[in-house]
Amino acid sequence: MKATKIEWTEATWNPSIGCSKVTAGCKNCYAEVMARRLQAMGAAGYEEGFTFKVLPERLHQPISVKKPTKFFVNSMSDLFHERMPFEFLDKVFEVIKNTPQHHYQILTKREDILLEYFSQRKVPENVWLGVTVEHENTKHRIDILREIEAAVRFISIEPLIGDVGKLNLTDIHWVIVGGESGISARPMKQQWAINVQKQCAAQKVAFFFKQWGTWGEDGVRRNKKENGSALLGKTWKEEPIFA
C-alpha cells in the first residue's frame, strides 16, 4: 500500500495482484509491465509475475491508516477476477466496512462477476464502484453497473481507443477519460474525448480528464508529460458531488 501518481486517487491497496486480458483495452496493460519489472527486481509477491494471486497479508493495511484517504483498490489486478474466491472478497469488504474514514474506488472489466457478487450483498457506503468502458462495444457495462446500488458509480474511459458514441449516464456520478501510454500506445482522437465531455456536461455528470498519454491532442507522439492533461485548453478535474 502506497501513495500513487494516479491523479484521481490518493493511494493504492492491492489485496490481490495479477490479471488476464478480457478486452481490447487490456492489450497494453500498464500493470502487467510493472509486475514484470517488480518480478525482475525480486519484489515480494511478484515471484510469479502477473499471475493472479491473493495476498492475505495485505488485507489489514488500510486499518493502520488513520487519515481519511481515497484508496484505489487493486491497481495491479481486477478485484473481480475469475480466480478471486468470494470468501476472500468478503474479507476485503469487511475491512472496507470497518474503515469508514476512507473511500475505496473499485474498478472492474468483469461486470458479470461484479453483478453476481453484489446480487447477494450490499455495497458499503464508502465504496465508489466503477467499470471500464474503452470503446462503444463495452458500453453494456454501464447498464450492469446501474443495476447495483452504490453511493458513487463511475466510469473509467481509459484507455479511450475508439469513439464511445452516445452515453446514457443516468445514475452515473463520475466519468474519467484518459489516453494510452507506452511504446505501443494507441492514439486517442480529440473528438472522442470532446464527445464524452459534452455528454457529461449535458447530463450533469462530473468529468475528469486524466491525460493524453503518448499521443497528444494534436496527434503527435511525444513524452506523455509534454502532452499534458488539458482538453481544448482547459483542465478538467471534476469529482463526484458525493465525495
C-alpha positions in Angstrom: 0.0 0.0 0.0 1.5 3.3 -1.0 0.9 6.8 -2.3 0.3 6.9 -6.1 0.8 9.2 -9.1 -2.7 8.2 -10.4 -4.3 11.7 -10.5 -7.9 10.7 -9.4 -7.0 8.9 -6.2 -4.6 9.2 -3.3 -3.2 5.8 -2.6 -3.4 2.2 -3.8 -4.3 -1.0 -1.9 -3.7 -4.4 -3.6 -5.0 -7.3 -1.6 -4.6 -9.3 -4.8 -2.3 -8.9 -7.8 -2.1 -10.2 -11.3 -4.7 -10.4 -14.0 -5.6 -11.7 -17.5 -6.8 -9.9 -20.7 -10.5 -9.8 -21.4 -11.0 -6.9 -23.9 -9.0 -4.8 -26.4 -8.4 -2.2 -23.7 -6.2 -4.7 -21.9 -3.8 -5.1 -24.8 -1.1 -2.8 -23.4 -1.8 -3.2 -19.7 0.4 -0.9 -17.6 0.0 -3.2 -14.6 1.4 -6.2 -16.5 4.5 -4.2 -17.5 5.0 -3.1 -13.9 4.5 -6.6 -12.5 7.2 -8.0 -14.8 9.5 -5.2 -13.7 8.8 -5.9 -10.0 9.4 -9.6 -10.6 12.8 -8.8 -12.1 13.6 -6.7 -9.0 12.7 -9.5 -6.7 9.8 -7.6 -5.1 7.7 -9.6 -2.6 4.5 -11.0 -4.0 5.6 -10.8 -7.7 7.6 -14.0 -7.8 5.2 -15.3 -10.5 5.0 -12.0 -12.4 1.5 -11.1 -13.4 -0.2 -14.4 -12.4 -3.3 -13.8 -10.3 -2.9 -14.4 -6.6 -4.5 -13.2 -3.4 -2.3 -11.7 -0.7 -4.0 -12.2 2.7 -1.0 -10.4 4.4 -2.1 -7.2 2.8 -5.7 -7.4 3.9 -5.5 -5.2 7.0 -3.2 -2.5 5.6 -5.9 0.3 5.5 -6.8 -0.2 9.1 -3.4 1.3 10.2 -4.1 4.5 8.2 -6.0 6.9 10.4 -6.0 9.9 8.0 -9.1 9.7 5.7 -7.8 8.5 2.3 -9.1 7.7 -1.1 -7.8 4.2 -2.0 -7.8 2.8 -5.5 -8.4 -0.9 -4.8 -6.3 -3.3 -6.9 -4.4 -1.0 -9.3 -2.4 -4.2 -10.1 -5.3 -6.5 -10.7 -9.1 -6.8 -11.1 -10.8 -7.3 -7.7 -13.5 -9.4 -9.6 -11.1 -11.6 -11.5 -12.4 -15.1 -12.3 -10.0 -16.7 -9.9 -10.9 -14.5 -7.0 -12.8 -16.5 -4.3 -15.9 -14.8 -3.0 -14.8 -15.8 0.5 -11.7 -13.6 0.1 -13.8 -10.8 -1.4 -15.9 -10.9 1.7 -12.8 -10.3 3.8 -11.8 -7.3 1.6 -15.2 -5.7 2.0 -15.2 -6.4 5.8 -12.0 -4.3 6.0 -13.7 -1.6 3.9 -16.8 -1.5 6.2 -14.6 -1.3 9.3 -12.7 1.7 8.0 -15.5 4.2 7.3 -13.0 7.1 7.4 -11.7 6.1 3.9 -13.3 6.0 0.4 -12.5 2.9 -1.7 -12.5 3.3 -5.5 -13.1 -0.1 -7.2 -12.9 -0.6 -10.9 -13.6 -3.7 -13.0 -13.9 -5.0 -16.5 -15.7 -8.1 -15.2 -19.2 -6.7 -14.9 -20.9 -10.1 -14.7 -18.9 -11.2 -11.7 -19.5 -7.8 -10.1 -23.2 -8.2 -10.5 -23.2 -11.8 -9.3 -21.3 -10.8 -6.1 -23.5 -7.9 -5.2 -26.7 -9.7 -6.0 -26.4 -11.2 -2.5 -24.6 -8.4 -0.8 -24.8 -4.7 -0.1 -22.2 -2.2 -1.4 -20.6 -0.4 1.6 -21.4 3.3 1.7 -17.8 4.3 1.4 -17.2 2.4 -1.9 -17.1 4.1 -5.3 -18.0 1.4 -7.8 -16.8 1.7 -11.4 -16.5 -0.1 -14.7 -14.1 0.4 -17.6 -15.5 1.4 -21.0 -12.8 1.7 -23.6 -14.9 1.9 -26.8 -18.5 1.5 -27.9 -18.5 -2.3 -27.7 -18.1 -2.2 -23.9 -20.9 0.3 -23.1 -23.1 -2.5 -21.8 -21.0 -2.5 -18.7 -22.7 0.8 -17.7 -26.1 -0.8 -17.8 -24.9 -3.5 -15.5 -23.3 -1.1 -13.1 -26.5 0.9 -12.9 -28.3 -2.2 -11.6 -26.1 -2.1 -8.4 -27.0 0.2 -5.6 -23.9 2.3 -4.7 -23.2 5.7 -3.2 -21.0 6.6 -6.2 -21.0 4.9 -9.6 -18.2 5.8 -12.0 -16.9 5.0 -15.5 -13.3 4.9 -16.5 -13.0 5.5 -20.2 -9.2 4.8 -20.2 -7.6 4.0 -22.5 -10.1 5.6 -24.8 -9.3 3.7 -28.0 -12.5 4.4 -30.0 -15.5 6.7 -30.1 -17.9 5.6 -27.4 -20.9 7.2 -29.2 -24.0 8.2 -27.2 -23.8 7.5 -23.5 -26.7 7.0 -21.1 -25.2 8.4 -17.8 -28.4 8.1 -15.7 -27.4 7.4 -12.1 -23.7 7.7 -13.0 -21.8 10.2 -10.9 -18.3 10.5 -12.4 -16.5 9.8 -15.7 -12.8 9.6 -16.1 -11.2 9.8 -19.6 -7.5 9.2 -20.5 -5.3 8.2 -23.4 -2.9 5.3 -23.5 0.8 5.5 -22.7 3.8 3.4 -23.6 5.7 2.3 -26.6 2.7 0.6 -28.3 0.1 3.2 -27.2 -2.9 3.7 -29.5 -3.9 7.3 -30.3 -6.9 8.9 -28.7 -8.6 11.3 -31.0 -9.6 14.8 -29.7 -13.2 14.4 -30.9 -13.7 11.2 -28.9 -12.7 13.0 -25.7 -14.8 16.0 -26.5 -17.8 13.8 -27.2 -17.6 12.4 -23.7 -17.1 15.8 -22.0 -20.1 17.3 -23.8 -22.3 14.4 -22.8 -21.2 14.7 -19.2 -21.9 18.4 -19.1 -25.4 17.9 -20.7 -26.2 15.1 -18.2 -24.6 16.9 -15.2 -22.0 14.3 -14.5 -18.6 15.1 -13.1 -15.9 14.9 -15.8 -12.2 14.2 -15.1 -9.7 14.3 -17.9 -6.6 12.4 -16.7 -4.1 12.6 -19.6 -3.4 12.5 -23.3 -0.8 9.8 -22.9 1.8 9.1 -25.6 -0.2 10.8 -28.3 -1.0 14.5 -27.9 -4.2 16.4 -28.7 -2.6 17.4 -32.0 -2.0 13.7 -32.9 1.8 14.0 -32.4 3.7 11.3 -30.5 5.9 12.5 -27.6 6.6 12.1 -23.9 3.2 12.0 -22.1 4.3 14.7 -19.7 4.7 17.1 -22.6 1.3 16.2 -23.9 -0.2 17.1 -20.5 -3.8 16.8 -19.4 -5.6 19.8 -21.0 -8.6 19.3 -23.3 -9.3 22.3 -25.5 -7.1 24.4 -23.4 -8.8 23.6 -20.2 -8.0 21.3 -17.2 -11.0 19.1 -16.2 -10.6 17.7 -12.7 -14.2 17.5 -11.5 -15.1 14.9 -8.8 -18.4 13.4 -7.8 -20.6 15.6 -5.5 -20.8 12.6 -3.1 -17.0 12.9 -2.4 
